[in-house]
């Protein structure tokens, strides 16, 4: 718990990114194309946040960035499969 409270200033922007992404997704429920743009933008912001976060903590490695990209891609695929289901 101490580690979380010590780094809360790093996690608040990430929470903000996800909250804005969810809010935008809900607000534009009538436009699936724009929702897909919001999903991709949120995923890209997540990857950028991971890059910056790990760079600040001096533990930025290729494997870490690839993991963030993989998780973001998985999230995009899951949301797109629900959003554009036949």
PDB file with SEQRES, HELIX, SHEET and CRYST1 records, atoms N, CA, C and O in Angstrom:
SEQRES   1 A   86  UNK UNK UNK UNK UNK UNK UNK UNK UNK UNK UNK UNK UNK          
SEQRES   2 A   86  UNK UNK UNK UNK UNK UNK UNK UNK UNK UNK UNK UNK UNK          
SEQRES   3 A   86  UNK UNK UNK UNK UNK UNK UNK UNK UNK UNK UNK UNK UNK          
SEQRES   4 A   86  UNK UNK UNK UNK UNK UNK UNK UNK UNK UNK UNK UNK UNK          
SEQRES   5 A   86  UNK UNK UNK UNK UNK UNK UNK UNK UNK UNK UNK UNK UNK          
SEQRES   6 A   86  UNK UNK UNK UNK UNK UNK UNK UNK UNK UNK UNK UNK UNK          
SEQRES   7 A   86  UNK UNK UNK UNK UNK UNK UNK UNK                              
HELIX    1 AA1 UNK A    2  UNK A    6  1                                   5    
HELIX    2 AA2 UNK A    8  UNK A   27  1                                  20    
HELIX    3 AA3 UNK A   32  UNK A   56  1                                  25    
HELIX    4 AA4 UNK A   62  UNK A   83  1                                  22    
CRYST1    1.000    1.000    1.000  90.00  90.00  90.00 P 1           1          
ATOM      1  N   UNK A   1       0.824  -1.190   0.000  1.00  0.00           N  
ATOM      2  CA  UNK A   1       0.000   0.000   0.000  1.00  0.00           C  
ATOM      3  C   UNK A   1       0.872   1.259   0.000  1.00  0.00           C  
ATOM      4  O   UNK A   1       0.539   2.254  -0.643  1.00  0.00           O  
ATOM      5  N   UNK A   2       1.980   1.203   0.721  1.00  0.00           N  
ATOM      6  CA  UNK A   2       2.884   2.355   0.789  1.00  0.00           C  
ATOM      7  C   UNK A   2       3.421   2.712  -0.591  1.00  0.00           C  
ATOM      8  O   UNK A   2       3.562   3.889  -0.921  1.00  0.00           O  
ATOM      9  N   UNK A   3       3.721   1.692  -1.397  1.00  0.00           N  
ATOM     10  CA  UNK A   3       4.240   1.943  -2.741  1.00  0.00           C  
ATOM     11  C   UNK A   3       3.190   2.654  -3.603  1.00  0.00           C  
ATOM     12  O   UNK A   3       3.528   3.545  -4.380  1.00  0.00           O  
ATOM     13  N   UNK A   4       1.926   2.265  -3.468  1.00  0.00           N  
ATOM     14  CA  UNK A   4       0.851   2.898  -4.235  1.00  0.00           C  
ATOM     15  C   UNK A   4       0.684   4.355  -3.833  1.00  0.00           C  
ATOM     16  O   UNK A   4       0.571   5.219  -4.703  1.00  0.00           O  
ATOM     17  N   UNK A   5       0.667   4.647  -2.555  1.00  0.00           N  
ATOM     18  CA  UNK A   5       0.485   6.032  -2.115  1.00  0.00           C  
ATOM     19  C   UNK A   5       1.701   6.883  -2.452  1.00  0.00           C  
ATOM     20  O   UNK A   5       1.574   8.089  -2.668  1.00  0.00           O  
ATOM     21  N   UNK A   6       2.878   6.267  -2.498  1.00  0.00           N  
ATOM     22  CA  UNK A   6       4.090   7.005  -2.837  1.00  0.00           C  
ATOM     23  C   UNK A   6       4.107   7.400  -4.309  1.00  0.00           C  
ATOM     24  O   UNK A   6       4.688   8.424  -4.670  1.00  0.00           O  
ATOM     25  N   UNK A   7       3.475   6.597  -5.159  1.00  0.00           N  
ATOM     26  CA  UNK A   7       3.484   6.830  -6.598  1.00  0.00           C  
ATOM     27  C   UNK A   7       2.121   7.252  -7.138  1.00  0.00           C  
ATOM     28  O   UNK A   7       1.870   7.130  -8.337  1.00  0.00           O  
ATOM     29  N   UNK A   8       1.248   7.740  -6.279  1.00  0.00           N  
ATOM     30  CA  UNK A   8      -0.111   8.073  -6.712  1.00  0.00           C  
ATOM     31  C   UNK A   8      -0.108   9.146  -7.800  1.00  0.00           C  
ATOM     32  O   UNK A   8      -0.981   9.145  -8.667  1.00  0.00           O  
ATOM     33  N   UNK A   9       0.868  10.065  -7.764  1.00  0.00           N  
ATOM     34  CA  UNK A   9       0.923  11.104  -8.791  1.00  0.00           C  
ATOM     35  C   UNK A   9       1.230  10.524 -10.159  1.00  0.00           C  
ATOM     36  O   UNK A   9       0.972  11.176 -11.171  1.00  0.00           O  
ATOM     37  N   UNK A  10       1.776   9.311 -10.218  1.00  0.00           N  
ATOM     38  CA  UNK A  10       2.020   8.653 -11.495  1.00  0.00           C  
ATOM     39  C   UNK A  10       0.775   7.926 -11.997  1.00  0.00           C  
ATOM     40  O   UNK A  10       0.569   7.804 -13.204  1.00  0.00           O  
ATOM     41  N   UNK A  11      -0.048   7.448 -11.077  1.00  0.00           N  
ATOM     42  CA  UNK A  11      -1.209   6.658 -11.466  1.00  0.00           C  
ATOM     43  C   UNK A  11      -2.458   7.512 -11.721  1.00  0.00           C  
ATOM     44  O   UNK A  11      -3.367   7.073 -12.426  1.00  0.00           O  
ATOM     45  N   UNK A  12      -2.513   8.696 -11.170  1.00  0.00           N  
ATOM     46  CA  UNK A  12      -3.682   9.553 -11.401  1.00  0.00           C  
ATOM     47  C   UNK A  12      -3.871   9.906 -12.874  1.00  0.00           C  
ATOM     48  O   UNK A  12      -5.006   9.877 -13.350  1.00  0.00           O  
ATOM     49  N   UNK A  13      -2.816  10.236 -13.616  1.00  0.00           N  
ATOM     50  CA  UNK A  13      -3.032  10.484 -15.051  1.00  0.00           C  
ATOM     51  C   UNK A  13      -3.549   9.249 -15.792  1.00  0.00           C  
ATOM     52  O   UNK A  13      -4.368   9.373 -16.704  1.00  0.00           O  
ATOM     53  N   UNK A  14      -3.086   8.078 -15.415  1.00  0.00           N  
ATOM     54  CA  UNK A  14      -3.571   6.852 -16.054  1.00  0.00           C  
ATOM     55  C   UNK A  14      -5.057   6.648 -15.766  1.00  0.00           C  
ATOM     56  O   UNK A  14      -5.827   6.292 -16.659  1.00  0.00           O  
ATOM     57  N   UNK A  15      -5.446   6.872 -14.534  1.00  0.00           N  
ATOM     58  CA  UNK A  15      -6.865   6.775 -14.183  1.00  0.00           C  
ATOM     59  C   UNK A  15      -7.664   7.803 -14.977  1.00  0.00           C  
ATOM     60  O   UNK A  15      -8.758   7.511 -15.460  1.00  0.00           O  
ATOM     61  N   UNK A  16      -7.109   9.014 -15.109  1.00  0.00           N  
ATOM     62  CA  UNK A  16      -7.772  10.055 -15.891  1.00  0.00           C  
ATOM     63  C   UNK A  16      -7.936   9.674 -17.349  1.00  0.00           C  
ATOM     64  O   UNK A  16      -8.984   9.923 -17.946  1.00  0.00           O  
ATOM     65  N   UNK A  17      -6.901   9.069 -17.929  1.00  0.00           N  
ATOM     66  CA  UNK A  17      -6.972   8.618 -19.330  1.00  0.00           C  
ATOM     67  C   UNK A  17      -8.110   7.626 -19.499  1.00  0.00           C  
ATOM     68  O   UNK A  17      -8.910   7.743 -20.427  1.00  0.00           O  
ATOM     69  N   UNK A  18      -8.181   6.652 -18.605  1.00  0.00           N  
ATOM     70  CA  UNK A  18      -9.231   5.646 -18.725  1.00  0.00           C  
ATOM     71  C   UNK A  18     -10.622   6.230 -18.462  1.00  0.00           C  
ATOM     72  O   UNK A  18     -11.586   5.853 -19.130  1.00  0.00           O  
ATOM     73  N   UNK A  19     -10.733   7.134 -17.507  1.00  0.00           N  
ATOM     74  CA  UNK A  19     -12.034   7.749 -17.241  1.00  0.00           C  
ATOM     75  C   UNK A  19     -12.511   8.591 -18.419  1.00  0.00           C  
ATOM     76  O   UNK A  19     -13.682   8.533 -18.793  1.00  0.00           O  
ATOM     77  N   UNK A  20     -11.608   9.373 -19.002  1.00  0.00           N  
ATOM     78  CA  UNK A  20     -11.976  10.175 -20.168  1.00  0.00           C  
ATOM     79  C   UNK A  20     -12.331   9.262 -21.344  1.00  0.00           C  
ATOM     80  O   UNK A  20     -13.271   9.546 -22.087  1.00  0.00           O  
ATOM     81  N   UNK A  21     -11.585   8.170 -21.515  1.00  0.00           N  
ATOM     82  CA  UNK A  21     -11.886   7.218 -22.584  1.00  0.00           C  
ATOM     83  C   UNK A  21     -13.261   6.588 -22.413  1.00  0.00           C  
ATOM     84  O   UNK A  21     -14.023   6.466 -23.372  1.00  0.00           O  
ATOM     85  N   UNK A  22     -13.568   6.193 -21.196  1.00  0.00           N  
ATOM     86  CA  UNK A  22     -14.876   5.583 -20.922  1.00  0.00           C  
ATOM     87  C   UNK A  22     -15.990   6.609 -21.111  1.00  0.00           C  
ATOM     88  O   UNK A  22     -17.026   6.306 -21.704  1.00  0.00           O  
ATOM     89  N   UNK A  23     -15.773   7.821 -20.606  1.00  0.00           N  
ATOM     90  CA  UNK A  23     -16.778   8.877 -20.752  1.00  0.00           C  
ATOM     91  C   UNK A  23     -17.028   9.200 -22.221  1.00  0.00           C  
ATOM     92  O   UNK A  23     -18.177   9.312 -22.651  1.00  0.00           O  
ATOM     93  N   UNK A  24     -15.943   9.350 -22.995  1.00  0.00           N  
ATOM     94  CA  UNK A  24     -16.092   9.621 -24.424  1.00  0.00           C  
ATOM     95  C   UNK A  24     -16.789   8.486 -25.152  1.00  0.00           C  
ATOM     96  O   UNK A  24     -17.617   8.717 -26.034  1.00  0.00           O  
ATOM     97  N   UNK A  25     -16.450   7.257 -24.778  1.00  0.00           N  
ATOM     98  CA  UNK A  25     -17.074   6.091 -25.391  1.00  0.00           C  
ATOM     99  C   UNK A  25     -18.575   6.089 -25.138  1.00  0.00           C  
ATOM    100  O   UNK A  25     -19.363   5.782 -26.033  1.00  0.00           O  
ATOM    101  N   UNK A  26     -18.965   6.434 -23.912  1.00  0.00           N  
ATOM    102  CA  UNK A  26     -20.391   6.466 -23.568  1.00  0.00           C  
ATOM    103  C   UNK A  26     -21.113   7.650 -24.227  1.00  0.00           C  
ATOM    104  O   UNK A  26     -22.250   7.518 -24.680  1.00  0.00           O  
ATOM    105  N   UNK A  27     -20.445   8.798 -24.273  1.00  0.00           N  
ATOM    106  CA  UNK A  27     -21.082   9.995 -24.838  1.00  0.00           C  
ATOM    107  C   UNK A  27     -21.335   9.864 -26.337  1.00  0.00           C  
ATOM    108  O   UNK A  27     -22.300  10.425 -26.856  1.00  0.00           O  
ATOM    109  N   UNK A  28     -20.480   9.134 -27.028  1.00  0.00           N  
ATOM    110  CA  UNK A  28     -20.612   8.984 -28.474  1.00  0.00           C  
ATOM    111  C   UNK A  28     -21.112   7.590 -28.837  1.00  0.00           C  
ATOM    112  O   UNK A  28     -20.650   6.990 -29.808  1.00  0.00           O  
ATOM    113  N   UNK A  29     -22.055   7.079 -28.053  1.00  0.00           N  
ATOM    114  CA  UNK A  29     -22.606   5.747 -28.286  1.00  0.00           C  
ATOM    115  C   UNK A  29     -23.312   5.648 -29.635  1.00  0.00           C  
ATOM    116  O   UNK A  29     -23.494   4.545 -30.150  1.00  0.00           O  
ATOM    117  N   UNK A  30     -23.704   6.757 -30.206  1.00  0.00           N  
ATOM    118  CA  UNK A  30     -24.414   6.749 -31.486  1.00  0.00           C  
ATOM    119  C   UNK A  30     -23.477   6.661 -32.691  1.00  0.00           C  
ATOM    120  O   UNK A  30     -23.943   6.467 -33.814  1.00  0.00           O  
ATOM    121  N   UNK A  31     -22.166   6.799 -32.477  1.00  0.00           N  
ATOM    122  CA  UNK A  31     -21.209   6.823 -33.587  1.00  0.00           C  
ATOM    123  C   UNK A  31     -20.116   5.782 -33.345  1.00  0.00           C  
ATOM    124  O   UNK A  31     -19.149   6.043 -32.629  1.00  0.00           O  
ATOM    125  N   UNK A  32     -20.274   4.622 -33.936  1.00  0.00           N  
ATOM    126  CA  UNK A  32     -19.317   3.530 -33.712  1.00  0.00           C  
ATOM    127  C   UNK A  32     -17.926   3.836 -34.242  1.00  0.00           C  
ATOM    128  O   UNK A  32     -16.930   3.401 -33.663  1.00  0.00           O  
ATOM    129  N   UNK A  33     -17.852   4.574 -35.330  1.00  0.00           N  
ATOM    130  CA  UNK A  33     -16.537   4.915 -35.885  1.00  0.00           C  
ATOM    131  C   UNK A  33     -15.781   5.814 -34.918  1.00  0.00           C  
ATOM    132  O   UNK A  33     -14.596   5.598 -34.666  1.00  0.00           O  
ATOM    133  N   UNK A  34     -16.457   6.820 -34.375  1.00  0.00           N  
ATOM    134  CA  UNK A  34     -15.793   7.707 -33.419  1.00  0.00           C  
ATOM    135  C   UNK A  34     -15.461   6.965 -32.131  1.00  0.00           C  
ATOM    136  O   UNK A  34     -14.436   7.243 -31.509  1.00  0.00           O  
ATOM    137  N   UNK A  35     -16.302   6.036 -31.725  1.00  0.00           N  
ATOM    138  CA  UNK A  35     -15.991   5.212 -30.569  1.00  0.00           C  
ATOM    139  C   UNK A  35     -14.706   4.423 -30.808  1.00  0.00           C  
ATOM    140  O   UNK A  35     -13.883   4.281 -29.904  1.00  0.00           O  
ATOM    141  N   UNK A  36     -14.539   3.914 -32.019  1.00  0.00           N  
ATOM    142  CA  UNK A  36     -13.321   3.163 -32.318  1.00  0.00           C  
ATOM    143  C   UNK A  36     -12.090   4.071 -32.247  1.00  0.00           C  
ATOM    144  O   UNK A  36     -11.023   3.634 -31.815  1.00  0.00           O  
ATOM    145  N   UNK A  37     -12.231   5.327 -32.668  1.00  0.00           N  
ATOM    146  CA  UNK A  37     -11.127   6.283 -32.554  1.00  0.00           C  
ATOM    147  C   UNK A  37     -10.802   6.532 -31.082  1.00  0.00           C  
ATOM    148  O   UNK A  37      -9.631   6.610 -30.711  1.00  0.00           O  
ATOM    149  N   UNK A  38     -11.812   6.655 -30.260  1.00  0.00           N  
ATOM    150  CA  UNK A  38     -11.603   6.858 -28.824  1.00  0.00           C  
ATOM    151  C   UNK A  38     -10.888   5.657 -28.211  1.00  0.00           C  
ATOM    152  O   UNK A  38      -9.993   5.826 -27.382  1.00  0.00           O  
ATOM    153  N   UNK A  39     -11.273   4.457 -28.608  1.00  0.00           N  
ATOM    154  CA  UNK A  39     -10.636   3.243 -28.081  1.00  0.00           C  
ATOM    155  C   UNK A  39      -9.159   3.210 -28.469  1.00  0.00           C  
ATOM    156  O   UNK A  39      -8.306   2.919 -27.631  1.00  0.00           O  
ATOM    157  N   UNK A  40      -8.857   3.503 -29.721  1.00  0.00           N  
ATOM    158  CA  UNK A  40      -7.462   3.491 -30.177  1.00  0.00           C  
ATOM    159  C   UNK A  40      -6.667   4.598 -29.477  1.00  0.00           C  
ATOM    160  O   UNK A  40      -5.521   4.377 -29.088  1.00  0.00           O  
ATOM    161  N   UNK A  41      -7.253   5.772 -29.315  1.00  0.00           N  
ATOM    162  CA  UNK A  41      -6.570   6.876 -28.634  1.00  0.00           C  
ATOM    163  C   UNK A  41      -6.303   6.531 -27.170  1.00  0.00           C  
ATOM    164  O   UNK A  41      -5.238   6.850 -26.642  1.00  0.00           O  
ATOM    165  N   UNK A  42      -7.256   5.886 -26.518  1.00  0.00           N  
ATOM    166  CA  UNK A  42      -7.062   5.474 -25.129  1.00  0.00           C  
ATOM    167  C   UNK A  42      -5.949   4.434 -25.030  1.00  0.00           C  
ATOM    168  O   UNK A  42      -5.116   4.498 -24.126  1.00  0.00           O  
ATOM    169  N   UNK A  43      -5.934   3.483 -25.952  1.00  0.00           N  
ATOM    170  CA  UNK A  43      -4.878   2.472 -25.960  1.00  0.00           C  
ATOM    171  C   UNK A  43      -3.509   3.100 -26.205  1.00  0.00           C  
ATOM    172  O   UNK A  43      -2.530   2.730 -25.557  1.00  0.00           O  
ATOM    173  N   UNK A  44      -3.438   4.044 -27.133  1.00  0.00           N  
ATOM    174  CA  UNK A  44      -2.167   4.724 -27.407  1.00  0.00           C  
ATOM    175  C   UNK A  44      -1.718   5.543 -26.196  1.00  0.00           C  
ATOM    176  O   UNK A  44      -0.527   5.601 -25.892  1.00  0.00           O  
ATOM    177  N   UNK A  45      -2.653   6.165 -25.517  1.00  0.00           N  
ATOM    178  CA  UNK A  45      -2.324   6.930 -24.309  1.00  0.00           C  
ATOM    179  C   UNK A  45      -1.814   6.021 -23.203  1.00  0.00           C  
ATOM    180  O   UNK A  45      -0.909   6.391 -22.456  1.00  0.00           O  
ATOM    181  N   UNK A  46      -2.388   4.843 -23.100  1.00  0.00           N  
ATOM    182  CA  UNK A  46      -1.939   3.845 -22.123  1.00  0.00           C  
ATOM    183  C   UNK A  46      -0.492   3.439 -22.402  1.00  0.00           C  
ATOM    184  O   UNK A  46       0.316   3.351 -21.477  1.00  0.00           O  
ATOM    185  N   UNK A  47      -0.162   3.194 -23.660  1.00  0.00           N  
ATOM    186  CA  UNK A  47       1.205   2.821 -24.030  1.00  0.00           C  
ATOM    187  C   UNK A  47       2.156   3.986 -23.748  1.00  0.00           C  
ATOM    188  O   UNK A  47       3.249   3.779 -23.220  1.00  0.00           O  
ATOM    189  N   UNK A  48       1.746   5.203 -24.093  1.00  0.00           N  
ATOM    190  CA  UNK A  48       2.585   6.380 -23.835  1.00  0.00           C  
ATOM    191  C   UNK A  48       2.800   6.571 -22.338  1.00  0.00           C  
ATOM    192  O   UNK A  48       3.906   6.890 -21.902  1.00  0.00           O  
ATOM    193  N   UNK A  49       1.753   6.377 -21.556  1.00  0.00           N  
ATOM    194  CA  UNK A  49       1.886   6.497 -20.104  1.00  0.00           C  
ATOM    195  C   UNK A  49       2.876   5.466 -19.582  1.00  0.00           C  
ATOM    196  O   UNK A  49       3.721   5.785 -18.746  1.00  0.00           O  
ATOM    197  N   UNK A  50       2.782   4.237 -20.066  1.00  0.00           N  
ATOM    198  CA  UNK A  50       3.713   3.191 -19.633  1.00  0.00           C  
ATOM    199  C   UNK A  50       5.145   3.535 -19.977  1.00  0.00           C  
ATOM    200  O   UNK A  50       6.051   3.313 -19.174  1.00  0.00           O  
ATOM    201  N   UNK A  51       5.357   4.079 -21.173  1.00  0.00           N  
ATOM    202  CA  UNK A  51       6.700   4.483 -21.596  1.00  0.00           C  
ATOM    203  C   UNK A  51       7.252   5.544 -20.645  1.00  0.00           C  
ATOM    204  O   UNK A  51       8.369   5.413 -20.146  1.00  0.00           O  
ATOM    205  N   UNK A  52       6.477   6.584 -20.398  1.00  0.00           N  
ATOM    206  CA  UNK A  52       6.924   7.680 -19.535  1.00  0.00           C  
ATOM    207  C   UNK A  52       7.139   7.182 -18.108  1.00  0.00           C  
ATOM    208  O   UNK A  52       8.154   7.501 -17.487  1.00  0.00           O  
ATOM    209  N   UNK A  53       6.202   6.411 -17.589  1.00  0.00           N  
ATOM    210  CA  UNK A  53       6.284   5.909 -16.222  1.00  0.00           C  
ATOM    211  C   UNK A  53       7.559   5.096 -16.005  1.00  0.00           C  
ATOM    212  O   UNK A  53       8.275   5.306 -15.025  1.00  0.00           O  
ATOM    213  N   UNK A  54       7.835   4.183 -16.906  1.00  0.00           N  
ATOM    214  CA  UNK A  54       9.018   3.341 -16.736  1.00  0.00           C  
ATOM    215  C   UNK A  54      10.309   4.094 -17.039  1.00  0.00           C  
ATOM    216  O   UNK A  54      11.364   3.765 -16.496  1.00  0.00           O  
ATOM    217  N   UNK A  55      10.230   5.091 -17.896  1.00  0.00           N  
ATOM    218  CA  UNK A  55      11.410   5.933 -18.139  1.00  0.00           C  
ATOM    219  C   UNK A  55      11.771   6.721 -16.881  1.00  0.00           C  
ATOM    220  O   UNK A  55      12.946   6.839 -16.535  1.00  0.00           O  
ATOM    221  N   UNK A  56      10.769   7.256 -16.205  1.00  0.00           N  
ATOM    222  CA  UNK A  56      10.996   7.998 -14.961  1.00  0.00           C  
ATOM    223  C   UNK A  56      11.633   7.099 -13.903  1.00  0.00           C  
ATOM    224  O   UNK A  56      12.505   7.540 -13.155  1.00  0.00           O  
ATOM    225  N   UNK A  57      11.201   5.853 -13.842  1.00  0.00           N  
ATOM    226  CA  UNK A  57      11.699   4.923 -12.827  1.00  0.00           C  
ATOM    227  C   UNK A  57      12.942   4.152 -13.279  1.00  0.00           C  
ATOM    228  O   UNK A  57      13.396   3.244 -12.583  1.00  0.00           O  
ATOM    229  N   UNK A  58      13.483   4.509 -14.427  1.00  0.00           N  
ATOM    230  CA  UNK A  58      14.711   3.901 -14.952  1.00  0.00           C  
ATOM    231  C   UNK A  58      14.631   2.391 -15.106  1.00  0.00           C  
ATOM    232  O   UNK A  58      15.627   1.694 -14.917  1.00  0.00           O  
ATOM    233  N   UNK A  59      13.462   1.885 -15.444  1.00  0.00           N  
ATOM    234  CA  UNK A  59      13.337   0.455 -15.729  1.00  0.00           C  
ATOM    235  C   UNK A  59      12.634   0.227 -17.064  1.00  0.00           C  
ATOM    236  O   UNK A  59      11.855  -0.712 -17.234  1.00  0.00           O  
ATOM    237  N   UNK A  60      12.936   1.116 -18.000  1.00  0.00           N  
ATOM    238  CA  UNK A  60      12.346   1.028 -19.331  1.00  0.00           C  
ATOM    239  C   UNK A  60      13.158   0.045 -20.176  1.00  0.00           C  
ATOM    240  O   UNK A  60      14.341   0.264 -20.438  1.00  0.00           O  
ATOM    241  N   UNK A  61      12.512  -1.023 -20.591  1.00  0.00           N  
ATOM    242  CA  UNK A  61      13.134  -2.044 -21.427  1.00  0.00           C  
ATOM    243  C   UNK A  61      12.184  -2.357 -22.577  1.00  0.00           C  
ATOM    244  O   UNK A  61      10.985  -2.091 -22.500  1.00  0.00           O  
ATOM    245  N   UNK A  62      12.727  -2.916 -23.623  1.00  0.00           N  
ATOM    246  CA  UNK A  62      11.914  -3.278 -24.780  1.00  0.00           C  
ATOM    247  C   UNK A  62      10.789  -4.226 -24.380  1.00  0.00           C  
ATOM    248  O   UNK A  62       9.665  -4.094 -24.864  1.00  0.00           O  
ATOM    249  N   UNK A  63      11.082  -5.174 -23.505  1.00  0.00           N  
ATOM    250  CA  UNK A  63      10.061  -6.135 -23.086  1.00  0.00           C  
ATOM    251  C   UNK A  63       8.896  -5.449 -22.377  1.00  0.00           C  
ATOM    252  O   UNK A  63       7.749  -5.875 -22.512  1.00  0.00           O  
ATOM    253  N   UNK A  64       9.183  -4.399 -21.630  1.00  0.00           N  
ATOM    254  CA  UNK A  64       8.126  -3.658 -20.930  1.00  0.00           C  
ATOM    255  C   UNK A  64       7.231  -2.949 -21.937  1.00  0.00           C  
ATOM    256  O   UNK A  64       6.005  -3.004 -21.833  1.00  0.00           O  
ATOM    257  N   UNK A  65       7.841  -2.285 -22.907  1.00  0.00           N  
ATOM    258  CA  UNK A  65       7.062  -1.573 -23.923  1.00  0.00           C  
ATOM    259  C   UNK A  65       6.244  -2.559 -24.747  1.00  0.00           C  
ATOM    260  O   UNK A  65       5.082  -2.296 -25.057  1.00  0.00           O  
ATOM    261  N   UNK A  66       6.841  -3.687 -25.103  1.00  0.00           N  
ATOM    262  CA  UNK A  66       6.092  -4.697 -25.864  1.00  0.00           C  
ATOM    263  C   UNK A  66       4.918  -5.235 -25.061  1.00  0.00           C  
ATOM    264  O   UNK A  66       3.869  -5.549 -25.624  1.00  0.00           O  
ATOM    265  N   UNK A  67       5.087  -5.340 -23.761  1.00  0.00           N  
ATOM    266  CA  UNK A  67       3.986  -5.797 -22.911  1.00  0.00           C  
ATOM    267  C   UNK A  67       2.846  -4.774 -22.910  1.00  0.00           C  
ATOM    268  O   UNK A  67       1.678  -5.148 -23.021  1.00  0.00           O  
ATOM    269  N   UNK A  68       3.177  -3.493 -22.786  1.00  0.00           N  
ATOM    270  CA  UNK A  68       2.148  -2.457 -22.839  1.00  0.00           C  
ATOM    271  C   UNK A  68       1.435  -2.460 -24.193  1.00  0.00           C  
ATOM    272  O   UNK A  68       0.213  -2.321 -24.254  1.00  0.00           O  
ATOM    273  N   UNK A  69       2.194  -2.617 -25.269  1.00  0.00           N  
ATOM    274  CA  UNK A  69       1.595  -2.665 -26.604  1.00  0.00           C  
ATOM    275  C   UNK A  69       0.678  -3.874 -26.737  1.00  0.00           C  
ATOM    276  O   UNK A  69      -0.413  -3.765 -27.297  1.00  0.00           O  
ATOM    277  N   UNK A  70       1.112  -5.025 -26.228  1.00  0.00           N  
ATOM    278  CA  UNK A  70       0.305  -6.244 -26.311  1.00  0.00           C  
ATOM    279  C   UNK A  70      -0.997  -6.099 -25.530  1.00  0.00           C  
ATOM    280  O   UNK A  70      -2.055  -6.494 -26.019  1.00  0.00           O  
ATOM    281  N   UNK A  71      -0.934  -5.541 -24.327  1.00  0.00           N  
ATOM    282  CA  UNK A  71      -2.147  -5.354 -23.515  1.00  0.00           C  
ATOM    283  C   UNK A  71      -3.084  -4.354 -24.186  1.00  0.00           C  
ATOM    284  O   UNK A  71      -4.296  -4.562 -24.215  1.00  0.00           O  
ATOM    285  N   UNK A  72      -2.528  -3.272 -24.725  1.00  0.00           N  
ATOM    286  CA  UNK A  72      -3.360  -2.281 -25.418  1.00  0.00           C  
ATOM    287  C   UNK A  72      -4.015  -2.895 -26.653  1.00  0.00           C  
ATOM    288  O   UNK A  72      -5.197  -2.669 -26.910  1.00  0.00           O  
ATOM    289  N   UNK A  73      -3.253  -3.662 -27.407  1.00  0.00           N  
ATOM    290  CA  UNK A  73      -3.792  -4.310 -28.599  1.00  0.00           C  
ATOM    291  C   UNK A  73      -4.898  -5.296 -28.220  1.00  0.00           C  
ATOM    292  O   UNK A  73      -5.930  -5.358 -28.888  1.00  0.00           O  
ATOM    293  N   UNK A  74      -4.686  -6.056 -27.163  1.00  0.00           N  
ATOM    294  CA  UNK A  74      -5.708  -6.996 -26.699  1.00  0.00           C  
ATOM    295  C   UNK A  74      -6.986  -6.254 -26.306  1.00  0.00           C  
ATOM    296  O   UNK A  74      -8.088  -6.697 -26.629  1.00  0.00           O  
ATOM    297  N   UNK A  75      -6.838  -5.136 -25.615  1.00  0.00           N  
ATOM    298  CA  UNK A  75      -8.008  -4.343 -25.236  1.00  0.00           C  
ATOM    299  C   UNK A  75      -8.748  -3.812 -26.448  1.00  0.00           C  
ATOM    300  O   UNK A  75      -9.979  -3.826 -26.482  1.00  0.00           O  
ATOM    301  N   UNK A  76      -8.001  -3.340 -27.453  1.00  0.00           N  
ATOM    302  CA  UNK A  76      -8.627  -2.833 -28.677  1.00  0.00           C  
ATOM    303  C   UNK A  76      -9.371  -3.963 -29.388  1.00  0.00           C  
ATOM    304  O   UNK A  76     -10.500  -3.773 -29.840  1.00  0.00           O  
ATOM    305  N   UNK A  77      -8.756  -5.118 -29.488  1.00  0.00           N  
ATOM    306  CA  UNK A  77      -9.397  -6.258 -30.163  1.00  0.00           C  
ATOM    307  C   UNK A  77     -10.682  -6.663 -29.440  1.00  0.00           C  
ATOM    308  O   UNK A  77     -11.699  -6.934 -30.078  1.00  0.00           O  
ATOM    309  N   UNK A  78     -10.632  -6.702 -28.135  1.00  0.00           N  
ATOM    310  CA  UNK A  78     -11.828  -7.093 -27.364  1.00  0.00           C  
ATOM    311  C   UNK A  78     -12.949  -6.082 -27.559  1.00  0.00           C  
ATOM    312  O   UNK A  78     -14.090  -6.467 -27.814  1.00  0.00           O  
ATOM    313  N   UNK A  79     -12.641  -4.796 -27.443  1.00  0.00           N  
ATOM    314  CA  UNK A  79     -13.682  -3.775 -27.599  1.00  0.00           C  
ATOM    315  C   UNK A  79     -14.210  -3.761 -29.032  1.00  0.00           C  
ATOM    316  O   UNK A  79     -15.417  -3.659 -29.249  1.00  0.00           O  
ATOM    317  N   UNK A  80     -13.304  -3.864 -30.012  1.00  0.00           N  
ATOM    318  CA  UNK A  80     -13.761  -3.894 -31.406  1.00  0.00           C  
ATOM    319  C   UNK A  80     -14.632  -5.108 -31.684  1.00  0.00           C  
ATOM    320  O   UNK A  80     -15.597  -5.010 -32.442  1.00  0.00           O  
ATOM    321  N   UNK A  81     -14.311  -6.246 -31.090  1.00  0.00           N  
ATOM    322  CA  UNK A  81     -15.126  -7.435 -31.354  1.00  0.00           C  
ATOM    323  C   UNK A  81     -16.540  -7.276 -30.803  1.00  0.00           C  
ATOM    324  O   UNK A  81     -17.488  -7.837 -31.352  1.00  0.00           O  
ATOM    325  N   UNK A  82     -16.681  -6.527 -29.742  1.00  0.00           N  
ATOM    326  CA  UNK A  82     -18.020  -6.257 -29.193  1.00  0.00           C  
ATOM    327  C   UNK A  82     -18.687  -5.118 -29.976  1.00  0.00           C  
ATOM    328  O   UNK A  82     -19.882  -5.173 -30.266  1.00  0.00           O  
ATOM    329  N   UNK A  83     -17.917  -4.106 -30.308  1.00  0.00           N  
ATOM    330  CA  UNK A  83     -18.452  -2.933 -30.993  1.00  0.00           C  
ATOM    331  C   UNK A  83     -18.934  -3.239 -32.407  1.00  0.00           C  
ATOM    332  O   UNK A  83     -19.964  -2.726 -32.843  1.00  0.00           O  
ATOM    333  N   UNK A  84     -18.194  -4.066 -33.109  1.00  0.00           N  
ATOM    334  CA  UNK A  84     -18.527  -4.350 -34.513  1.00  0.00           C  
ATOM    335  C   UNK A  84     -19.009  -5.781 -34.723  1.00  0.00           C  
ATOM    336  O   UNK A  84     -18.798  -6.351 -35.794  1.00  0.00           O  
ATOM    337  N   UNK A  85     -19.640  -6.357 -33.735  1.00  0.00           N  
ATOM    338  CA  UNK A  85     -20.145  -7.727 -33.894  1.00  0.00           C  
ATOM    339  C   UNK A  85     -21.255  -7.746 -34.930  1.00  0.00           C  
ATOM    340  O   UNK A  85     -22.004  -6.783 -35.094  1.00  0.00           O  
ATOM    341  N   UNK A  86     -21.331  -8.857 -35.613  1.00  0.00           N  
ATOM    342  CA  UNK A  86     -22.310  -8.970 -36.701  1.00  0.00           C  
ATOM    343  C   UNK A  86     -23.687  -9.281 -36.201  1.00  0.00           C  
ATOM    344  O   UNK A  86     -24.619  -9.407 -36.995  1.00  0.00           O  
TER     345      UNK A  86                                                      
END                                                                             
